[in-house]
């Protein structure tokens, strides 16, 4: 059998566009080829509360019927409503006729509003028995001791650093029990916080990997199930995965929201220097605007590093000092502030002034602000609400500071794109004289290890201390994580790259 694995990039509820994408891919294949599309390929995913609206299902049915008339053989996904119950469905079409319908039985994180369905279905195709359904229903199919010549699964696998290999490893013993090849087709593209990484694959009956499509690239590949051979993998490195996932996430966030340009505040620090590189790769240098906003506390190297970052990438950039704005607002507040010493209020004023300028520029040119906050800062509350924590999407909001450095060095592996000084200098918010992050936080290699143990691995204070960390340091960091939950509910949403992303994987009580 010839199977076409088609990991397409679709847009939520844009049925007309998605139909065109599916038809275009079908045109690339000849007869006697079975094309397999991802889960909810016609509607896009996740639908979330769109499942509450009847017109979503009426449109889905309208376009599903049109697609099913195509004189090709294929499997595609769409939402369906039967007897007032909504289902996540897969349709098997052969030469313009609907042969069978599988509805998802074991509902997952993106199945809000759907009811549990019937699971896998079996069809005869070119003298072969094919079982098709959703990846979440595969184990139930195996437990039922069902037999087939080929098993096909459509999927919506969200990118996490190690998710691809973990999925393959988990499925290998299941495939051996099946005793036949397994085809898994995953979508490629981003929706909001979620990046779907593609990486569709085929496992042989012995569990060995026979085919794997590239991560982060929408494409279609044809395989012959009778000619499967062991595949020698060349896995992407961690920094390259982070880079390509972030670029795809930024590009789809802007394009799918019909936003052409991104505005980024350039501080001369490593975070903004990294984000502007990602933005240029995602949107093109002509669609990225950098804004330097020095204050009286900004060092000369911060300004020069920020300019170097913009010039290296050849982006449009402006320098707008905030000293005068800060002085004006601070003077207006004098009746309230009186003679109280310089403190957090004054620091935060600077951040909020910067936000006002960036947002003003973004509004004027029809752009959106791209946030530059990292996960370490978000975890401990080192960011100003309605200031540097704002923006459309947090491009590196799910990366720890140490990962930011790792990715930056990878970007500079052949030539200097990110200014070297931005990488090596001590991190600082520069909101008061001679300020350094290390004034109130441990070194980031220590901080990030503590945060990882607590956030990703769910370890408590005593467990983390037993790993060899100072008790007072652990207490302080865990307290900061706890008391800043309220702030994390109001910051820019982060592109998910880890197993425990704030706001979607880790949601704690505010009080």
C-alpha positions in Angstrom: 0.0 0.0 0.0 1.0 3.6 -0.7 0.2 5.9 2.2 0.7 9.7 2.0 1.4 11.3 5.4 0.2 14.9 5.1 1.2 17.1 8.1 -0.6 20.3 7.1 -0.9 23.7 8.8 -4.5 24.8 9.1 -6.3 27.7 10.9 -9.0 27.3 13.5 -12.5 27.6 12.0 -11.3 28.8 8.7 -13.0 26.1 6.8 -12.7 27.6 3.3 -8.9 28.0 3.7 -8.5 24.6 5.3 -10.5 23.0 2.5 -8.2 24.5 -0.1 -5.1 23.2 1.8 -6.5 19.7 1.9 -7.5 19.8 -1.8 -4.1 21.1 -2.7 -2.4 18.2 -1.0 -4.8 15.7 -2.5 -3.9 17.0 -6.0 -0.2 16.0 -5.3 -1.1 12.3 -5.0 -2.1 9.8 -7.7 -4.8 7.2 -7.5 -4.2 4.1 -5.4 -2.6 6.4 -2.7 -4.3 6.8 0.6 -3.7 10.3 2.0 -3.9 10.7 5.8 -4.5 14.1 7.3 -4.2 15.1 11.0 -6.9 15.2 13.6 -9.5 18.0 13.0 -7.7 18.9 9.8 -10.7 20.5 8.2 -11.6 22.7 11.2 -8.3 23.3 12.9 -7.6 22.7 16.6 -8.1 23.4 19.5 -11.7 24.5 19.0 -12.3 25.1 22.7 -15.6 26.9 23.2 -16.3 27.1 19.5 -18.0 23.7 20.0 -20.8 25.7 21.6 -21.8 27.3 18.3 -24.0 25.4 15.9 -22.6 27.2 12.8 -19.2 25.6 13.5 -20.8 22.2 13.0 -23.0 23.2 10.0 -20.0 24.7 8.3 -17.9 21.6 9.1 -20.5 19.4 7.6 -20.9 21.6 4.5 -17.2 21.6 3.7 -16.8 17.9 4.7 -19.4 16.9 2.2 -17.6 19.0 -0.5 -14.3 17.5 0.4 -15.7 13.9 0.4 -16.7 14.3 -3.3 -13.0 14.4 -4.3 -12.2 11.4 -6.4 -9.3 10.4 -4.2 -8.7 8.1 -1.2 -8.1 9.8 2.1 -8.7 10.2 5.8 -9.5 13.6 7.3 -10.8 15.0 10.6 -13.7 17.3 11.4 -16.2 18.0 14.2 -19.6 16.4 13.7 -22.9 16.6 15.6 -25.3 13.7 15.8 -28.4 13.6 17.9 -27.4 16.8 19.7 -24.0 15.3 20.6 -20.7 16.6 19.3 -17.9 14.3 18.3 -14.3 14.6 17.2 -14.5 12.5 14.0 -12.3 11.0 11.3 -13.8 10.2 7.9 -12.5 7.5 5.5 -13.2 8.4 1.9 -12.6 6.2 -1.1 -13.0 7.7 -4.6 -15.6 10.2 -3.6 -17.6 8.0 -1.2 -17.6 8.0 2.6 -16.7 4.5 3.7 -16.5 4.8 7.5 -16.5 7.2 10.4 -14.4 7.0 13.5 -15.3 9.2 16.5 -12.8 9.7 19.3 -13.5 7.6 22.4 -10.7 8.7 24.8 -11.0 12.5 24.9 -7.8 14.6 25.4 -6.9 18.2 26.4 -8.2 19.7 23.1 -11.6 17.9 23.1 -13.6 20.4 25.2 -17.3 20.1 24.2 -17.0 16.7 22.5 -18.6 13.5 23.7 -16.9 10.1 23.9 -17.4 8.2 20.6 -16.9 4.7 19.2 -13.1 4.5 18.7 -11.4 2.7 15.9 -13.0 1.6 12.7 -12.0 -1.1 10.2 -12.2 -0.9 6.4 -11.1 -3.0 3.5 -8.8 -1.1 1.2 -7.1 -2.6 -1.9 -7.4 -6.1 -0.5 -6.0 -5.0 2.9 -7.6 -4.6 6.3 -7.0 -1.1 7.6 -7.9 0.1 11.1 -8.0 3.8 11.6 -8.8 6.2 14.4 -7.2 8.6 16.9 -3.9 8.1 18.7 -5.6 8.3 22.1 -7.7 5.3 21.2 -4.9 3.0 20.0 -4.4 1.2 23.3 -8.1 0.3 23.5 -7.9 -1.1 20.0 -4.9 -3.3 21.0 -6.7 -4.5 24.2 -9.6 -5.6 22.0 -7.2 -8.1 20.2 -8.3 -6.6 16.9 -6.2 -7.5 13.9 -5.4 -5.5 10.8 -2.8 -5.3 8.0 -2.2 -1.6 8.8 -3.2 0.8 11.6 -3.5 4.5 11.0 -3.7 7.2 13.6 -4.4 10.9 13.2 -3.0 13.1 16.0 -2.6 16.5 17.5 0.7 16.2 19.4 1.9 19.4 21.0 5.6 20.2 21.0 7.6 19.7 24.1 11.4 19.3 24.0 11.3 15.5 24.4 7.7 14.7 23.4 8.5 13.3 19.9 10.9 10.6 21.1 8.7 9.8 24.1 5.7 9.2 21.9 7.6 6.9 19.6 9.2 5.0 22.5 5.7 4.6 24.2 4.2 3.3 21.0 6.9 0.7 20.0 5.8 -2.1 22.4 2.2 -1.4 21.4 3.0 -1.9 17.7 4.8 -5.1 18.4 1.6 -6.4 20.0 -0.4 -5.2 17.0 1.9 -7.2 14.7 1.5 -4.7 11.8 2.9 -1.3 10.7 1.6 1.9 12.4 1.2 5.2 10.7 0.8 8.4 12.8 0.1 11.7 11.2 0.5 14.9 13.3 -0.4 18.4 12.3 2.3 21.1 11.9 1.7 24.7 12.9 0.9 26.8 15.9 -2.3 28.0 17.5 -1.9 30.6 20.2 0.4 29.1 22.9 0.6 25.7 21.3 3.1 24.5 18.7 2.2 21.3 16.8 5.5 20.0 15.6 4.7 17.7 12.7 7.2 14.8 12.9 4.6 12.3 11.5 6.1 8.8 11.4 5.7 5.1 10.5 6.7 2.2 12.7 7.3 -1.3 11.4 5.6 -4.3 12.8 8.7 -4.9 15.0 8.4 -1.4 16.4 11.4 0.0 14.5 11.1 3.5 13.0 10.7 3.4 9.2 9.8 6.9 8.3 9.8 10.3 10.1 8.8 13.6 8.6 10.7 16.7 9.6 9.8 18.6 12.7 8.2 22.1 12.1 7.8 21.7 8.4 4.4 21.3 6.7 4.7 18.7 4.0 3.4 15.4 2.5 5.5 12.3 2.1 4.5 9.0 0.5 5.6 5.6 1.9 5.0 2.1 0.7 4.1 -0.2 3.6 5.6 -3.3 1.9 9.0 -1.6 1.6 9.6 -0.3 5.1 13.2 -0.2 6.3 14.9 0.9 9.4 15.4 4.7 9.5 18.7 6.2 10.7 17.6 9.3 12.7 19.5 12.5 12.8 17.7 14.2 15.7 17.7 18.0 16.1 19.7 19.4 19.0 17.9 21.0 21.9 18.7 24.6 20.8 17.6 23.9 17.3 14.3 22.5 18.5 13.7 25.6 20.7 14.7 27.9 17.8 12.4 26.3 15.2 9.5 25.9 17.6 9.7 29.5 18.6 10.0 30.7 15.0 7.0 28.7 14.0 5.0 29.9 17.0 5.8 33.6 16.4 5.1 33.3 12.7 1.7 31.6 13.1 0.7 33.8 16.0 1.1 36.9 13.8 0.0 35.6 10.5 -3.1 33.8 11.8 -4.1 36.9 13.7 -3.6 39.0 10.5 -0.8 41.1 12.2 2.1 41.9 9.9 4.6 43.6 12.1 6.2 43.1 15.5 7.5 45.8 17.8 10.2 44.8 20.3 11.7 46.8 23.2 15.5 46.4 22.9 17.4 46.8 26.2 20.8 45.5 25.2 20.2 42.4 27.4 20.2 38.8 26.2 16.4 38.3 26.3 15.4 41.1 23.9 18.5 40.3 21.7 17.3 36.7 21.3 13.7 37.5 20.7 14.5 40.0 17.9 16.5 37.2 16.2 13.5 34.9 16.4 11.1 37.6 15.2 13.3 38.4 12.1 13.5 34.7 11.2 9.7 34.4 11.6 8.4 37.6 10.0 11.3 39.0 8.0 13.5 41.9 8.9 11.2 44.4 7.1 8.4 43.5 9.6 10.3 43.9 12.8 10.8 47.2 14.6 13.1 47.7 17.5 12.8 50.5 20.1 15.6 51.5 22.4 14.3 53.2 25.6 17.3 54.3 27.7 16.8 55.9 31.1 19.2 57.7 33.3 20.2 54.4 34.8 20.9 52.7 31.5 24.6 52.0 30.9 26.4 53.1 27.7 27.0 49.4 26.8 23.3 48.6 27.1 22.6 51.3 24.4 25.4 50.2 22.2 24.6 46.5 22.6 20.9 47.2 21.7 22.0 49.2 18.6 24.4 46.4 17.6 21.6 43.9 17.9 19.3 45.9 15.6 22.1 46.7 13.1 23.3 43.1 12.9 19.8 42.2 11.8 19.2 45.3 9.6 15.9 46.1 11.2 14.2 49.5 11.6 14.9 50.9 15.0 14.4 54.0 17.1 16.0 55.5 20.2 13.5 57.2 22.5 15.0 58.2 25.9 12.5 58.1 28.8 14.3 60.4 31.3 12.1 63.4 30.5 8.9 61.4 30.6 9.9 59.8 33.9 10.7 63.2 35.4 7.4 64.6 34.3 5.3 61.8 35.8 7.5 61.6 38.9 6.9 65.4 39.5 3.2 64.9 39.0 3.2 62.2 41.7 5.2 64.4 44.2 2.1 65.3 46.2 1.6 61.6 46.9 5.2 60.3 46.9 6.4 63.3 49.0 9.9 62.6 50.4 9.6 58.8 50.5 12.8 57.1 49.3 13.3 55.9 45.7 11.9 52.3 45.5 9.8 49.9 43.6 7.2 52.4 42.5 9.9 54.5 40.7 11.3 51.3 39.1 8.0 50.2 37.8 7.1 53.6 36.5 10.1 53.3 34.1 8.8 50.0 32.8 5.3 51.3 32.3 6.5 54.3 30.5 8.4 52.1 28.1 5.3 50.0 27.6 3.3 53.1 26.7 5.8 54.1 24.1 6.1 50.6 22.6 2.3 50.2 22.5 1.9 53.7 21.0 4.2 52.8 18.2 2.5 49.4 17.7 -0.9 50.9 17.5 0.2 53.6 15.1 1.8 51.2 12.6 -0.7 48.4 13.0 1.7 46.1 14.7 1.8 44.0 17.9 4.3 44.1 20.8 6.3 40.9 21.1 7.1 40.1 24.7 10.7 39.3 25.8 10.2 37.9 29.3 11.8 34.5 30.2 10.5 31.7 32.4 12.9 32.4 35.3 11.6 35.9 35.7 8.0 34.9 35.3 8.5 32.2 38.0 9.8 34.6 40.7 7.8 37.7 39.7 10.7 39.7 38.4 8.7 41.7 35.9 6.5 44.7 36.0 2.8 44.2 35.6 1.5 46.4 32.7 5.1 46.9 31.8 7.6 44.4 30.5 5.3 41.5 31.2 2.9 42.8 28.6 2.6 41.9 24.9 0.9 39.7 22.4 2.8 36.5 23.0 5.8 35.7 25.2 8.3 34.2 22.7 10.7 32.9 25.3 8.3 32.8 28.2 8.7 29.1 28.7 12.5 29.1 28.5 14.6 29.4 31.6 17.4 32.0 31.6 20.0 29.3 31.2 18.2 28.0 28.1 18.1 31.6 26.7 21.9 31.7 27.0 22.2 28.2 25.5 20.0 29.1 22.5 21.8 32.4 22.0 25.2 30.7 21.9 23.8 28.2 19.4 22.6 31.1 17.2 26.1 32.6 17.3 27.8 29.3 16.5 29.1 30.4 13.1 29.1 34.2 13.4 28.1 36.9 15.9 24.4 37.7 15.4 23.6 38.4 19.0 26.2 40.9 20.5 28.6 38.9 22.5 28.5 41.4 25.3 24.7 40.8 25.6 25.5 37.1 26.3 28.4 37.5 28.8 27.4 40.6 30.9 25.7 40.3 34.2 21.9 40.5 33.8 20.3 43.7 35.1 16.9 45.4 34.8 18.8 48.8 35.1 15.9 50.5 36.9 18.2 52.0 39.6 21.9 52.7 39.9 24.2 49.7 39.5 21.3 47.2 39.7 22.1 43.5 39.1 19.7 40.5 39.1 22.3 38.9 41.5 21.5 41.6 44.1 18.4 39.6 45.1 18.6 36.3 43.3 21.0 33.4 43.3 23.0 32.8 40.1 20.8 31.6 37.3 22.3 28.2 37.1 21.3 27.6 40.7 17.9 29.4 40.4 16.9 27.5 37.3 17.8 24.1 38.7 15.7 24.9 41.8 12.8 26.1 39.6 13.0 23.1 37.4 12.8 20.7 40.3 9.9 22.6 41.7 7.9 23.4 38.6 8.6 20.6 36.1 9.2 17.8 38.6 6.8 19.0 41.3 9.3 18.6 44.2 8.6 20.2 47.5 11.1 22.2 49.7 12.5 19.2 51.6 13.0 17.2 48.4 14.9 20.1 46.7 17.1 20.7 49.8 18.0 17.0 49.8 19.4 17.6 46.3 22.1 19.7 47.9 20.7 23.2 47.7 20.9 25.8 50.5 17.8 25.8 52.7 17.3 29.5 52.9 17.8 29.9 49.2 15.2 27.2 48.4 12.7 28.8 50.9 13.1 32.2 49.3 12.7 30.9 45.7 9.7 28.8 46.5 8.1 31.7 48.4 8.6 33.9 45.4 7.0 31.4 43.1 4.0 31.0 45.4 3.3 34.7 46.0 3.5 35.7 42.3 0.8 33.4 41.0 -1.6 36.4 40.8 0.8 38.2 38.5 1.2 35.2 36.2 -2.5 35.3 35.5 -2.1 38.7 33.9 1.1 38.4 31.9 1.5 37.7 28.2 0.8 34.1 27.3 3.9 32.0 26.6 4.7 29.8 23.7 4.7 26.3 25.1 8.0 24.4 24.8 8.2 22.6 28.2 6.1 20.0 30.0 4.9 22.6 32.6 4.1 25.8 31.0 2.6 28.5 33.3 -1.1 29.1 32.7 -1.9 25.8 30.8 0.1 23.0 32.4 0.6 24.5 35.8 -2.3 26.4 37.3 -2.2 27.1 41.0 -4.6 29.0 43.3 -4.0 32.7 43.3 -4.4 33.2 47.0 
